[in-house]
């Protein structure tokens, strides 16, 4: 886990139709939609699979199970980067305690191979 302060210039950019500083997008914008995913195919952060589909210009690729220790999830509240394993085992940010949307687990197969936990 790598913690970064909000507004930190070293905080990774989040691409696509982001609508606020906490990484909410035009597709997912509830109070709990505060993460961005670094996509395995390009290494760039997007708020969701639909944002990647619209803006990346290439097909997405899931993270393999062997990549569970990759920093691939960004907390939009505090800027902490979590590994895939940390994210998959949590219901919120371990650094700032911001809760994550529990419904995101329904989309995990779009980002991570089934056994990448």
DSSP file (Angstrom, degrees, kcal/mol; ACC not computed):
  #  RESIDUE AA STRUCTURE BP1 BP2  ACC     N-H-->O    O-->H-N    N-H-->O    O-->H-N    TCO  KAPPA ALPHA  PHI   PSI    X-CA   Y-CA   Z-CA
    1    1 A X              0   0    0      0, 0.0     2,-0.5     0, 0.0    81,-0.2   0.000 360.0 360.0 360.0 130.0    0.0    0.0    0.0
    2    2 A X  B     -A   81   0A   0     79,-2.3    79,-3.3    77,-0.1     2,-0.4  -0.969 360.0-151.8-119.4 115.6    1.4    3.4   -1.0
    3    3 A X        +     0   0    0     -2,-0.5     2,-0.4    77,-0.3    77,-0.2  -0.720  17.0 175.9 -94.3 135.2   -0.3    6.4    0.7
    4    4 A X        -     0   0    0     -2,-0.4     2,-0.1    74,-0.3    76,-0.1  -0.993  30.7-114.2-135.5 142.7   -0.4    9.8   -1.1
    5    5 A X    >   -     0   0    0     -2,-0.4     3,-2.1    74,-0.1     6,-0.2  -0.445  43.0 -93.4 -73.5 147.2   -2.1   13.0    0.0
    6    6 A X  T 3  S+     0   0    0      1,-0.3    -1,-0.1    71,-0.2     3,-0.1  -0.342 115.7  22.2 -57.2 140.2   -5.0   14.4   -2.0
    7    7 A X  T 3  S+     0   0    0      1,-0.3    -1,-0.3    14,-0.2     2,-0.2   0.443  86.2 151.4  79.0  -0.4   -3.7   16.9   -4.6
    8    8 A X    X   -     0   0    0     -3,-2.1     3,-2.2     1,-0.2    -1,-0.3  -0.473  47.5-139.4 -63.4 125.7   -0.2   15.3   -4.4
    9    9 A X  T 3  S+     0   0    0      1,-0.3    -1,-0.2    -2,-0.2    -2,-0.0   0.711 102.9  58.9 -64.3 -17.3    1.5   15.9   -7.7
   10   10 A X  T 3  S+     0   0    0      2,-0.1    -1,-0.3     3,-0.0     2,-0.2   0.505  78.6 113.3 -87.4  -2.8    2.9   12.4   -7.6
   11   11 A X  S <  S-     0   0    0     -3,-2.2    69,-0.1    -6,-0.2    68,-0.0  -0.504  81.0-104.9 -65.8 132.5   -0.6   10.9   -7.3
   12   12 A X        -     0   0    0     -2,-0.2    -1,-0.1    67,-0.2     2,-0.1  -0.285  35.2-110.6 -61.6 141.9   -1.3    9.0  -10.5
   13   13 A X        -     0   0    0     -3,-0.1    32,-0.7     1,-0.0     2,-0.5  -0.427  23.1-141.6 -69.3 148.4   -3.6   10.6  -13.1
   14   14 A X  E     -b   45   0A   0     -2,-0.1    32,-0.2    30,-0.1     4,-0.2  -0.968  20.6-154.6-113.3 122.2   -7.0    9.1  -13.6
   15   15 A X  E     +b   46   0A   0     30,-3.0    32,-0.7    -2,-0.5     2,-0.1  -0.415  46.4  43.7 -95.9 167.6   -8.1    9.1  -17.2
   16   16 A X  S    S-     0   0    0     30,-0.1     2,-2.5    -2,-0.1    36,-0.1  -0.412 109.8 -23.9  94.7-172.4  -11.5    9.0  -18.8
   17   17 A X  S    S+     0   0    0     -2,-0.1     9,-1.2    34,-0.1     2,-0.3  -0.376  73.6 172.1 -77.7  67.1  -14.7   11.0  -18.0
   18   18 A X  B     -F   25   0B   0     -2,-2.5     7,-0.3     7,-0.2    -2,-0.1  -0.571  16.1-170.5 -75.5 135.6  -13.8   11.6  -14.3
   19   19 A X        +     0   0    0      5,-3.1     2,-0.3    -2,-0.3     6,-0.2   0.564  61.6  17.3-109.1  -9.1  -16.3   14.0  -12.7
   20   20 A X  S >  S-     0   0    0      4,-1.0     3,-1.5     1,-0.0    -1,-0.1  -0.972  80.1 -98.5-154.2 172.1  -14.6   14.8   -9.4
   21   21 A X  T 3  S+     0   0    0     -2,-0.3   -14,-0.2     1,-0.3    -3,-0.0   0.609 115.4  64.4 -68.8 -12.4  -11.3   14.6   -7.5
   22   22 A X  T 3  S-     0   0    0    -16,-0.1    54,-0.3    11,-0.0    -1,-0.3   0.167 118.8-105.4 -98.8  18.8  -12.4   11.4   -5.8
   23   23 A X    <   +     0   0    0     -3,-1.5    12,-0.2     1,-0.2    -2,-0.1   0.577  66.2 152.4  72.9  16.3  -12.4    9.5   -9.1
   24   24 A X        -     0   0    0     10,-0.1    -5,-3.1     5,-0.1    -4,-1.0  -0.436  25.8-163.2 -68.4 153.5  -16.2    9.2   -9.6
   25   25 A X  B     -F   18   0B   0      3,-2.4    -7,-0.2    -7,-0.3     8,-0.0  -0.709  36.5 -90.3-131.1-178.8  -17.1    9.1  -13.2
   26   26 A X  S    S+     0   0    0     -9,-1.2     3,-0.2    -2,-0.2    -8,-0.1   0.713 125.1  44.4 -67.9 -19.1  -20.2    9.5  -15.4
   27   27 A X  S    S+     0   0    0      1,-0.3     2,-0.5   -10,-0.2    -1,-0.2   0.840 123.9  26.1 -92.8 -38.9  -21.0    5.8  -15.0
   28   28 A X        +     0   0    0      1,-0.1    -3,-2.4     5,-0.1    -1,-0.3  -0.956  65.4 145.6-132.0 111.1  -20.5    5.3  -11.3
   29   29 A X        +     0   0    0     -2,-0.5    -5,-0.1    -5,-0.2    -1,-0.1   0.054  22.3 129.5-140.6  28.6  -20.9    8.3   -9.0
   30   30 A X  S >  S-     0   0    0      1,-0.1     3,-1.6    71,-0.0    71,-0.1  -0.335  76.3 -98.4 -75.6 168.0  -22.4    7.3   -5.7
   31   31 A X  T 3  S+     0   0    0      1,-0.3    -1,-0.1    -2,-0.1    68,-0.0   0.761 125.7  51.7 -57.6 -23.2  -20.7    8.4   -2.5
   32   32 A X  T 3  S+     0   0    0      1,-0.1     2,-1.8    68,-0.1    69,-1.3   0.510  80.9  95.9 -92.9  -5.2  -19.0    5.0   -2.3
   33   33 A X    <   +     0   0    0     -3,-1.6    -1,-0.1    67,-0.2    67,-0.1  -0.540  45.5 129.6 -87.2  75.7  -17.6    5.0   -5.9
   34   34 A X        +     0   0    0     -2,-1.8    42,-4.0    65,-0.2    43,-0.5  -0.074  40.1  88.7-124.7  32.3  -14.2    6.3   -4.9
   35   35 A X  E     -C   75   0A   0     40,-0.2     2,-0.3    12,-0.2    40,-0.2  -0.916  50.2-158.5-125.7 158.5  -11.7    4.0   -6.5
   36   36 A X  E     -C   74   0A   0     38,-1.7    38,-2.8    -2,-0.3     2,-0.4  -0.964  16.6-137.0-127.5 150.1   -9.9    3.9   -9.8
   37   37 A X  E     -CD  73  46A   0      9,-2.8     9,-2.2    -2,-0.3     2,-0.6  -0.900   7.8-136.9-110.0 132.8   -8.4    0.7  -11.4
   38   38 A X  E     - D   0  45A   0     34,-2.9     2,-0.3    -2,-0.4     7,-0.3  -0.808  31.7-131.7 -84.3 121.0   -5.0    0.6  -13.1
   39   39 A X    >>  -     0   0    0      5,-2.7     4,-2.9    -2,-0.6     3,-0.6  -0.552   2.2-139.7 -81.9 137.3   -5.6   -1.5  -16.2
   40   40 A X  T 34 S+     0   0    0     21,-0.8    22,-0.1    -2,-0.3    -1,-0.1   0.797  98.6  59.4 -62.9 -30.6   -3.2   -4.4  -16.9
   41   41 A X  T 34 S+     0   0    0     20,-0.6    -1,-0.2     1,-0.1    21,-0.1   0.820 127.0   7.2 -71.8 -31.7   -3.3   -3.6  -20.7
   42   42 A X  T <4 S-     0   0    0     -3,-0.6    -2,-0.2     2,-0.2    -1,-0.1   0.519  87.8-123.3-131.3 -11.5   -2.0   -0.1  -20.5
   43   43 A X     <  +     0   0    0     -4,-2.9     2,-0.3     1,-0.3    -3,-0.1   0.611  69.4 128.1  74.7  10.6   -0.9    0.6  -16.9
   44   44 A X        -     0   0    0     -5,-0.3    -5,-2.7   -32,-0.0     2,-0.4  -0.757  59.5-120.1-102.9 148.0   -3.3    3.7  -16.7
   45   45 A X  E     +bD  14  38A   0    -32,-0.7   -30,-3.0    -2,-0.3     2,-0.3  -0.695  32.9 172.1 -86.0 135.7   -5.9    4.4  -14.1
   46   46 A X  E     -bD  15  37A   0     -9,-2.2    -9,-2.8    -2,-0.4   -30,-0.1  -0.966  39.0-124.6-134.7 150.5   -9.5    4.7  -15.1
   47   47 A X  S    S-     0   0    0    -32,-0.7     2,-0.3    -2,-0.3   -12,-0.2   0.825  86.9 -12.4 -65.1 -30.6  -12.6    5.0  -12.8
   48   48 A X  S  > S-     0   0    0    -11,-0.1     4,-2.0   -12,-0.1     5,-0.1  -0.965  72.3 -92.6-160.9 173.4  -14.3    2.0  -14.4
   49   49 A X  H  > S+     0   0    0     -2,-0.3     4,-2.4     1,-0.2     5,-0.1   0.828 121.1  54.4 -64.7 -33.3  -14.3   -0.5  -17.2
   50   50 A X  H  > S+     0   0    0      2,-0.2     4,-2.2     1,-0.2    -1,-0.2   0.887 106.5  51.0 -70.3 -38.4  -16.7    1.7  -19.2
   51   51 A X  H  > S+     0   0    0      2,-0.2     4,-2.3     1,-0.2     5,-0.3   0.920 111.9  47.9 -62.1 -43.4  -14.4    4.7  -19.0
   52   52 A X  H  X S+     0   0    0     -4,-2.0     4,-2.7     1,-0.2     5,-0.4   0.935 110.6  51.5 -61.8 -45.8  -11.6    2.6  -20.2
   53   53 A X  H  < S+     0   0    0     -4,-2.4     4,-0.4     1,-0.2    -1,-0.2   0.891 115.3  42.2 -58.0 -41.5  -13.7    1.3  -23.1
   54   54 A X  H  < S+     0   0    0     -4,-2.2    -1,-0.2     1,-0.1    -2,-0.2   0.832 128.6  23.7 -75.1 -33.8  -14.7    4.8  -24.1
   55   55 A X  H  < S+     0   0    0     -4,-2.3    -3,-0.2    -5,-0.2    -2,-0.2   0.695 104.1  70.3-112.3 -21.7  -11.3    6.5  -23.8
   56   56 A X  S  < S-     0   0    0     -4,-2.7    -3,-0.1    -5,-0.3    -2,-0.1   0.845  78.0-141.3 -75.9 -33.5   -8.4    4.0  -24.0
   57   57 A X  S    S+     0   0    0     -5,-0.4     2,-0.3    -4,-0.4    -4,-0.1   0.639  73.8  69.1  81.4  13.3   -8.6    3.1  -27.7
   58   58 A X  S    S-     0   0    0     -6,-0.3    -1,-0.2    -5,-0.0    -2,-0.2  -0.978  91.2 -87.0-154.2 160.3   -7.7   -0.5  -27.1
   59   59 A X        -     0   0    0     -2,-0.3     2,-0.1    -3,-0.1    -6,-0.0  -0.368  46.3-114.9 -69.1 149.8   -9.4   -3.6  -25.5
   60   60 A X        -     0   0    0    -11,-0.1     2,-0.4    -2,-0.1    -1,-0.1  -0.425  23.9-154.9 -80.4 160.9   -9.0   -4.1  -21.8
   61   61 A X        -     0   0    0     -2,-0.1   -21,-0.8    50,-0.1   -20,-0.6  -0.997  16.0-122.5-135.6 138.9   -7.1   -7.0  -20.3
   62   62 A X        -     0   0    0     -2,-0.4     2,-0.3   -22,-0.1    50,-0.3  -0.435  30.3-104.1 -79.2 154.5   -7.6   -8.5  -16.8
   63   63 A X  B     -g  112   0C   0     48,-3.3    50,-2.9    -2,-0.1    53,-0.1  -0.627  40.2-122.0 -73.3 132.9   -4.8   -8.8  -14.3
   64   64 A X    >   -     0   0    0     -2,-0.3     3,-2.1    48,-0.2    -1,-0.1  -0.333  22.7-108.2 -72.9 161.0   -3.6  -12.4  -14.0
   65   65 A X  G >  S+     0   0    0      1,-0.3     3,-1.2     2,-0.2    -1,-0.1   0.815 118.1  64.4 -58.0 -31.6   -3.7  -14.2  -10.7
   66   66 A X  G 3  S+     0   0    0      1,-0.3     3,-0.3     2,-0.1    -1,-0.3   0.584  92.6  64.8 -70.1  -8.4    0.1  -13.9  -10.5
   67   67 A X  G X   +     0   0    0     -3,-2.1     3,-2.6     1,-0.2    17,-0.4   0.167  60.3 120.2 -99.1  17.1   -0.2  -10.1  -10.3
   68   68 A X  T <  S+     0   0    0     -3,-1.2    17,-2.7     1,-0.3    18,-0.3   0.686  73.5  54.8 -59.9 -18.1   -2.0  -10.0   -7.0
   69   69 A X  T 3  S+     0   0    0     -3,-0.3    -1,-0.3    15,-0.2     2,-0.2   0.336  83.2 114.2 -96.6   6.6    0.9   -8.0   -5.4
   70   70 A X  S <  S-     0   0    0     -3,-2.6    14,-1.4     1,-0.1     2,-0.9  -0.557  75.9-118.3 -75.5 138.2    0.7   -5.3   -8.1
   71   71 A X  E     + E   0  83A   0     -2,-0.2    12,-0.3    12,-0.2    -2,-0.1  -0.700  60.3 141.2 -72.6 110.5   -0.4   -1.8   -7.1
   72   72 A X  E     +     0   0A   0     10,-2.1   -34,-2.9    -2,-0.9     2,-0.4   0.346  42.5  70.0-139.9   4.4   -3.6   -1.5   -9.2
   73   73 A X  E     -CE  37  82A   0      9,-1.7     9,-3.3   -36,-0.2     2,-0.5  -0.996  57.9-159.9-132.6 130.9   -6.3    0.2   -7.2
   74   74 A X  E     -CE  36  81A   0    -38,-2.8   -38,-1.7    -2,-0.4     2,-0.6  -0.931  15.7-136.9-112.3 125.1   -6.3    3.9   -6.2
   75   75 A X  E  >  -C   35   0A   0      5,-3.1     4,-2.2    -2,-0.5   -40,-0.2  -0.719  12.1-156.2 -76.5 119.7   -8.4    5.3   -3.4
   76   76 A X  T  4 S+     0   0    0    -42,-4.0   -53,-0.2    -2,-0.6    -1,-0.2   0.649  86.6  58.5 -72.4 -15.2   -9.8    8.5   -4.8
   77   77 A X  T  4 S+     0   0    0    -43,-0.5    -1,-0.2   -55,-0.2   -71,-0.2   0.946 127.7   5.9 -79.5 -50.7  -10.3    9.9   -1.3
   78   78 A X  T  4 S-     0   0    0      2,-0.1   -74,-0.3   -73,-0.1    -2,-0.2   0.560  94.6-116.1-113.8 -10.9   -6.7    9.8    0.0
   79   79 A X     <  +     0   0    0     -4,-2.2   -67,-0.2     1,-0.3     2,-0.2   0.549  57.8 154.2  87.3   6.6   -4.6    8.7   -3.0
   80   80 A X        -     0   0    0    -77,-0.2    -5,-3.1    -5,-0.1     2,-0.5  -0.488  36.3-142.0 -69.4 136.2   -3.4    5.5   -1.5
   81   81 A X  E     -AE   2  74A   0    -79,-3.3   -79,-2.3    -7,-0.2     2,-0.3  -0.877  18.4-163.6 -99.0 132.2   -2.5    2.8   -4.0
   82   82 A X  E     - E   0  73A   0     -9,-3.3   -10,-2.1    -2,-0.5    -9,-1.7  -0.827  19.4-116.7-112.1 150.5   -3.5   -0.8   -2.9
   83   83 A X  E  >  - E   0  71A   0     -2,-0.3     4,-2.5   -12,-0.3   -12,-0.2  -0.386  34.7-107.6 -73.1 164.6   -2.4   -4.1   -4.3
   84   84 A X  H  > S+     0   0    0    -14,-1.4     4,-2.7   -17,-0.4     5,-0.2   0.924 121.9  50.8 -58.6 -44.4   -5.0   -6.3   -5.9
   85   85 A X  H  > S+     0   0    0    -17,-2.7     4,-1.3     2,-0.2    -1,-0.2   0.920 109.7  49.2 -62.3 -44.5   -4.8   -8.6   -2.9
   86   86 A X  H  4 S+     0   0    0    -18,-0.3     4,-0.4     1,-0.2     3,-0.3   0.933 114.1  46.1 -59.4 -46.3   -5.3   -5.7   -0.4
   87   87 A X  H >< S+     0   0    0     -4,-2.5     3,-1.5     1,-0.2    -2,-0.2   0.927 109.7  52.4 -63.3 -46.0   -8.3   -4.4   -2.4
   88   88 A X  H 3< S+     0   0    0     -4,-2.7    -1,-0.2     1,-0.3    -2,-0.2   0.747 112.4  46.9 -65.4 -22.3  -10.0   -7.7   -2.9
   89   89 A X  T 3< S+     0   0    0     -4,-1.3     2,-0.3    -3,-0.3    -1,-0.3   0.416 105.2  73.9 -97.9   1.2   -9.8   -8.4    0.9
   90   90 A X    <   -     0   0    0     -3,-1.5     3,-0.1    -4,-0.4     4,-0.0  -0.741  54.6-160.3-116.9 161.9  -11.1   -5.0    2.0
   91   91 A X  S    S+     0   0    0     -2,-0.3     9,-2.4     1,-0.2     2,-0.3   0.254  84.6   8.8-115.9   7.4  -14.4   -3.1    2.1
   92   92 A X  B    S-H   99   0D   0      7,-0.3     2,-0.3    -5,-0.1     7,-0.2  -0.970  98.5 -61.5-169.9 175.1  -12.7    0.2    2.4
   93   93 A X     >  -     0   0    0      5,-2.7     4,-1.7    -2,-0.3    -6,-0.0  -0.537  34.1-150.8 -72.6 126.4   -9.4    2.1    2.3
   94   94 A X  T  4 S+     0   0    0     -2,-0.3    -1,-0.2     1,-0.2   -12,-0.0   0.721  94.3  47.9 -69.6 -18.7   -7.0    0.8    5.0
   95   95 A X  T  4 S+     0   0    0      3,-0.1    -1,-0.2     1,-0.1   -92,-0.0   0.922 130.3  12.5 -87.3 -49.0   -5.3    4.3    5.1
   96   96 A X  T  4 S-     0   0    0      2,-0.1    -2,-0.2   -16,-0.0     3,-0.1   0.491  92.2-125.8-110.3  -5.3   -8.3    6.7    5.3
   97   97 A X     <  +     0   0    0     -4,-1.7     2,-0.2     1,-0.2    -3,-0.1   0.576  50.4 159.1  71.7  10.7  -11.1    4.3    6.1
   98   98 A X        -     0   0    0     -6,-0.1    -5,-2.7     1,-0.1    -1,-0.2  -0.489  43.2-119.8 -63.3 128.9  -13.2    5.6    3.2
   99   99 A X  B     -H   92   0D   0     -7,-0.2    -7,-0.3    -2,-0.2     2,-0.3  -0.455  22.4-140.5 -72.7 145.0  -15.8    2.8    2.4
  100  100 A X        -     0   0    0     -9,-2.4     2,-0.4    -2,-0.1   -67,-0.2  -0.729  31.3 -91.9-100.8 154.2  -15.7    1.3   -1.0
  101  101 A X    >   -     0   0    0    -69,-1.3     3,-1.7    -2,-0.3     4,-0.3  -0.506  28.6-152.9 -65.9 116.6  -18.8    0.3   -3.0
  102  102 A X  G >  S+     0   0    0     -2,-0.4     3,-1.2     1,-0.3     4,-0.2   0.761  91.5  69.2 -64.3 -22.3  -19.6   -3.3   -2.2
  103  103 A X  G >  S+     0   0    0      1,-0.2     3,-1.8     2,-0.2     4,-0.3   0.678  77.9  80.4 -68.6 -16.5  -21.3   -3.7   -5.6
  104  104 A X  G X  S+     0   0    0     -3,-1.7     3,-1.9     1,-0.3     4,-0.4   0.787  76.8  71.5 -61.0 -25.9  -17.9   -3.3   -7.2
  105  105 A X  G X  S+     0   0    0     -3,-1.2     3,-0.9     1,-0.3     4,-0.3   0.781  86.4  65.9 -62.0 -23.9  -17.3   -7.0   -6.5
  106  106 A X  G <  S+     0   0    0     -3,-1.8    -1,-0.3     1,-0.2     3,-0.2   0.724 106.4  42.2 -67.8 -20.1  -19.9   -7.8   -9.2
  107  107 A X  G X  S+     0   0    0     -3,-1.9     3,-2.3    -4,-0.3     4,-0.4   0.351  79.9 106.9-106.3   3.8  -17.5   -6.3  -11.7
  108  108 A X  G X> S+     0   0    0     -3,-0.9     4,-3.1    -4,-0.4     3,-1.8   0.832  71.8  64.2 -54.9 -35.2  -14.2   -7.9  -10.4
  109  109 A X  G 34 S+     0   0    0     -4,-0.3    -1,-0.3     1,-0.3     5,-0.1   0.689  94.9  61.0 -64.4 -16.8  -14.1  -10.3  -13.3
  110  110 A X  G <4 S+     0   0    0     -3,-2.3    -1,-0.3     1,-0.1    -2,-0.2   0.658 120.0  23.8 -80.6 -16.3  -13.7   -7.3  -15.7
  111  111 A X  T <4 S+     0   0    0     -3,-1.8   -48,-3.3    -4,-0.4     2,-0.4   0.704 123.4  37.5-117.0 -35.0  -10.4   -6.3  -14.0
  112  112 A X  B  < S-g   63   0C   0     -4,-3.1    -1,-0.3   -50,-0.3   -48,-0.2  -0.948  80.4-107.3-129.7 141.0   -9.0   -9.4  -12.3
  113  113 A X    >   -     0   0    0    -50,-2.9     3,-2.6    -2,-0.4    -3,-0.1  -0.350  47.9-102.7 -59.3 150.2   -8.7  -13.1  -13.2
  114  114 A X  T 3  S+     0   0    0      1,-0.3    -1,-0.1    -5,-0.1   -50,-0.0   0.776 120.1  41.9 -51.2 -35.6  -11.1  -15.1  -11.0
  115  115 A X  T 3  S+     0   0    0      1,-0.1     2,-1.4     2,-0.1    -1,-0.3   0.168  80.7 110.5-102.2  20.0   -8.4  -16.4   -8.6
  116  116 A X    <         0   0    0     -3,-2.6    -1,-0.1     1,-0.2   -28,-0.1  -0.486 360.0 360.0 -89.9  65.0   -6.4  -13.1   -8.4
  117  117 A X              0   0    0     -2,-1.4    -1,-0.2   -29,-0.1    -2,-0.1   0.387 360.0 360.0-122.5 360.0   -7.3  -12.4   -4.7
